[in-house]
Amino acid sequence: KEWFNAVAEALTAGCDDVKGTSLFVESQDKSLLPRPLLKGSSDGLALQSEEDVEVLRRLSAAGRFVALAVILQQPLPLPMSAITCKYLLGAPVGLEDVRRLDPDFYRCRVEMILEENGPEKMHEILGAPLTFLSAATDVVPVQHELKPGGEDIEVTEENKHEYVELLCEYYLCGPIRRELACFLCGFWSVVPCGMMRDCSILPQELALMISGVAEFDAQEWREHATCSGGGGGAGGA
């Protein structure tokens, strides 16, 4: 257990620094995602150096490490993102995942656009037409086209649903496609995706298998517990 904890802590050291070099970075909800390597790449796929290649190898090794911990039932101090768990299970991600991950982003960049005349309202706020570009973030400050020629395609009432779908997909994984793929492949080499799906494992169950329960809330346990057998404790049913 000590070895697993030590490795996990090493993997997360510096994850709260958006400009750091750790393998993982904290997302808006404090869960972990692979750190983007290439802030200047439009597709998140091109490699620039041997250092980048080495980081991807380490992400693959991290995936194998996490999978091994799951097999050996060793919960890790790794608050793995629900998004990552969905990808590990091959489950679809979408608008609801963005809402859970970053409520402020969802409210300002998704919900507002989906309102009636949303693109027009956003135009008034921005002082310029909204186009098919990704949203800049602290981790990835450079905007990228969401589709070919997206910089010149204005968002309208007619195409706003396509824009929101592409915006959310990019926000969730666009900057980390290769990083995420390496982590997933490493995990799947130990615990195949198909095997987990055959066992009907849910994303929240996988998250629990990886991270365990960070804190035990006795009051919440009392409120939701169901007593049986006629026992009459302090909070007896």
Salt bridges, closest charged atoms under 4 A:
GLU26 OE1 - LYS30 NZ 3.70
GLU54 OE1 - ARG57 NH1 3.31
GLU96 OE2 - ARG99 NH2 2.30
ASP97 OD1 - LYS86 NZ 2.88
ASP104 OD1 - ARG107 NH2 2.79
GLU115 OE1 - LYS121 NZ 3.35
GLU157 OE1 - LYS160 NZ 3.17
GLU162 OE2 - LYS147 NZ 2.86
GLU169 OE2 - ARG177 NH1 2.76
